[in-house]
Amino acid sequence: MKILFFGAKSYDIKSFDAYLDKEEYKDLDVVYIEPNLTPQTAMLAAGYEAVCAFVNMDLSAETIDILNTCKVKLILMRCAGFNNVDLERAKGYGMTVTRVPSYSPEAVAEHAMALALTANRHTHKAYIKVRENNYSLNGLMGVNLYKKTAGIVGTGKIGAAMARICHGFGMKVIGYDMYPNKDLDFVEYVDLDTLLSQSDLISLHCPLMEETHHMINIDTIQKMKDGVILVNTSRGGLIKTDDLIQGIRENKFFAVGLDVYEEENGSVYEDMSETILEHSTVARLLSFPNVMVTSHQAFFTEEALAAISEVTLDNAMSYLKGTPNGNEL
């Protein structure tokens, strides 16, 4: 089976090639190209049975229509999220869409805590100050997490990993989830309003769906404690950015750590340093001294990339053999 791999970076190629050398994947022919999958690039898939795409790509109805014209039958998402895929259109054409439901929960959870710690203790500012021989502590005051309350919104595999980290910090951990995780015997499950009002640290670990879109908005922000720390490593659309900015300006937050944000799709994983951005949201967020923003990199560890590569190729082989493995959408 010929697979066209869109948006290939050097680290993707290295990680996938390490598995493609194995005997069990000998029937897969992967061709890497740099462009992302969009309606403008979808025609490149002509002659390929499958395409491999990532969370930052445009798999809207228009793209799916073109892929169907190209006779593509399999879409391999090398990520857990699929809110950027028009599943109904793909299903209508008889296309199979697969994903990697879990690759390294600990990678994302550890980055979430790194964001919380960095924003809280202003490590990013301290690093710059010391490089300029400025050893003043002004503007670097943080707060202890020990004995504070961590609110975990969504306690699936990533949320559970974050809960364990917070528990290890000596925090009281409360959680909100429609399906409580029975393995987390130290977590007290509460309703969302209670979590918002009681938490000193709130970390978001839920998928982006109609029910969760803009779940953090001006109304829910007002229910939070003054001086709360907010972290999002899930999906940018969970937070209504304009409302978040309003809350920051009103000094509602002690610190905010974001690995995802609403306008990231056009720029994430790309070098935009020479580009004039069309939107100002990220620039506005970066203007606040208590906000830490990273480039959708929470997943980005050697272990996670290896897992993504292996599961994506396993998904391809399962399709080729006609034996579904449960990763189909």
N, C-alpha and C positions, 0 to 999 in steps of 0.2 A: 504494500500500500504506500502510495506517495503522499506525503504530508508537507504542506507549505506552512512554515513556522514564521508567523508575523512578529515584528517588533523584536527581533533577536539582538540581544546584547552579548558582549563577550562572555559574561558570567553564565548566561543561559546556554550558550554553545558549549562551553567547557563542561557544565554540569550534565547536559543531555548527552553529549558525545561519550561521556564516561559510561553511560548505560547502553548506548547504541552499539558499543563494541561487544556487548554480551550476546551470546548465542541465541537467547530467547527472543531477542528483538531483531533478528537478522532479516525478517520479512518487512521491516519498516524502513522506508527511504525518506529521510527528513531533509528538506531543503530550507536553509535559513535565509531570511531577508530582513532588512532593517526597517522598512516602513511598517507602521501600525495598520491593523485591519480597519478600514473605513469604507464608506461607499465609493470613495475615489480610488481605493487600491484593491477592492474585492475582485476585480476582473483578473488580477494576477493569479488567482487560484484556478484558472482554466487549465485543465489537464491533471488536476489533483483530486483525489478522492476525499481528502481531509484537510482541514486547516487547524492550526493551533494558535490560540489567542489568549490575551491576558485581560485583567480587570479594567485596564484603562482604555480599552478599544471599543469601537462603535459597532455593535452587532444589532443595530436597529433593523426594522422591517426592510428598509431600502438595501442594507448590506446583505441581509438574508436572501432577498430577491435575486440579487446579482450572483451570490454563491450558488443558488439553485440553478441559475442559467449556466453556471460553470460546471454543473453536475457534481457539486460537493455533497457528500452524504453524511459526513461526520465533522462535528465541531468539537475540538478538544480544548476546553478551558483549563489552562494551567494555574488555576486559582480556585478558591472556595466560593467567592462571590459571583453572582450571575445576573444581577439587576440590570446590567448593560446588554443583556441578550433578550431579543424578542422570541421567547420560547414558543408562543402560539404560532407565529409565522413559520418557525423552523419545524414545528410539529406538523403543520399543514402540508409541508413539502416532504414529510417523511424523513427528515433529517434527525440524526441522533446527536444529542448534546450531552457531553460529559464534563465533570469537574473534578477537582481534588478537594474533597470535603474537609480534610484535615491533614496538615503537613507538619507543623511544629507549633502546637499551642503555646509551648513555653517561650518560643522565640517572640511571639507577639506580646505575651504577657510580660516578659522581661523588658521589652521596649516600652510598654505602657508604664511600668514602674520607673524606668529610666527617665521618661518624660516627666512623670510626677516629681521625681527627685531633682531633676535639672531645673524645672520651672520653679519649684519650691525653694531650692537653695541657690538659685541664680548662677549655676555652675557655668553656663554659657557666657554670662557677663563677666564672671570672675576670671575666666580663661583669657578673655580679651584684655581686661585690666592689667593682669600680671604680665602679659606679653609687652605691655607698654610701660612696665616698671611702676605701675600704680598698685600699691598694696593696701590702699584704703578699703575699709569694710563698708563704707557707705553704699546703701542700695543692695546689700547682699543678705539682709536678714531673712531667715527662713523660720519654719515652725517644725516642731517634732511631729513625726507620724506615730510614734510609740504611744499606745493607749488612746489613740484617736479612733474614729469610726470610719471604716471603708465601706462604701456602698457599691456593690457590683451589679450592674444592670445587664442581665444575661449571664447565666452560669453554665453554659455549655463547656466545651473543652478549653477554650481560651479563657473564658470568664472563671472557670474553676482553677486554672493555673494562676490567674491573677489573685484569686481569693486566697490560695495557699501562700503566695508571696506576701500578701498583706498580713495574713495570720502569722507568718514567720517574723514580720516586723513588730509583732506584739500589738497589732491593731484588733479591735472588735470588728467583725465582718458581718454585714447584713447584705441580703441579696434580694433581687426582684427577678422572677422568672415564672412564666406560665407553667413550666414543668420543673419543679425544684429538683436539684441534683442530690440524690440520696447519699452520695459518697462524701458530701461536704457536711459532716456532722457538727462542725464548728460554726457553720453559717446559720444565722437567724433570717428566715424568709419573711419579708414584710411587703405591704403594697407600695406602689411607686411613690405616692405622696409621702409616706413615712420615710422611705429611703432618702428622698430629696431633702426632707426637713431635718434628718438626723445625721447625715453623712458629712464628715470633714473632707473626705476624698471620694469623688464619684468617678467610676471608670466604666465606659460604655463598651459592651461586648455582645452586641446583638445584630442580626442581619437588617438590611434596609428593605422594608416592605411598606405597603400602604399604611399599616398600623403604626409603624415606627418612624415614618418620615416626619422630620421636624419635631420629634418627641421632646427635644430640648429647645424650648421657645421662651418667649418673655414670661408666659404664665408659669411654666415649670421652673424657670430660673428664679422667679420671685418666691417660690416655695423653698428654695435652698437656703442653707445657713449663710449668713454673711461670712466672707473669708473662706469659702469653700475652694477646694482644688478640683478641677474638672479635667478629665483625660479622655480622649477619643482615639482609638486605634482601629475602629470598625469601618464605618462608612461616613463620608462627609455629610450626607443628607440626613443623618440623625439629628443634626444641629441646624437650626435656622440661624445662619451666620450673622445677619443684621441684628437679630435679637441678642446673640452672644456679644457682639461688639457693644451694644447698648448696655448690657450687664457689666462688661468690663469697665466701661466709662463711668458707670454708677458705683464702681468699687465693690461689686458683689463678690468678685473672685479674688482669692489670694494669688492663685496661679492657674494657668490653663496650658495644657499640653496637647497638641494636635499632630497626629500623623496623617490625618485625612481631613479634607475640607471640600466644600461644595464645588468650587471652580477648578479642581485639580486636573480634570480629565485631559484637557488640552496640553498641559505642561508637565504632568508627572512623568518622571524618568527621563526627561529631556533637559538638555542644557539650554536654558532660556536667558542666560546672562547677557546676551547681546540683543535681546528682544524687548520691545515696548509692549507690556502686557495690556490686553484689551480690558481687563477688569482690575479693580483696585482692592478687592477684598483681602487678598493675602498681604499686600503692602500695608493695609490698615491693621491687620492682625500683628504683623511684625513690628509695627510702630509702638506697641505696648511693651513696657519693660518686664511684665510678668507673664508674657506669652512665649511658649516654646513651640516652634513648628518644624516638623521634619517631613521628608519627601516620600511618604507612603512606603517606609522602609522597615516597618515592624517585623515583617516576615523574613527579612534579608539576612539569613545566617547560612552557613555551609550546610548544616543539617536540614534546614527547611528546603533549600534548593535541591538537595539530593532527593528528598521525599517527593517534591513536586515532579521532578524528572521521572522518577520511578513509577509513580502512580499514573502520570499522564501517559507514559508508554504502555503501562499495563492496561489502561483504558482503551488504547488503540488496539492492543492485541485481543482484548475481550471482544471488541466490535468485529475484528477480523475473523475471529473464531465463532462468532455468533453466540457467545456465552456472556450475557450481561452480568456485571459484577456489583451492581448496586450504586454505581457512581453516575448513572444516567439521570438526566433531569426530566 
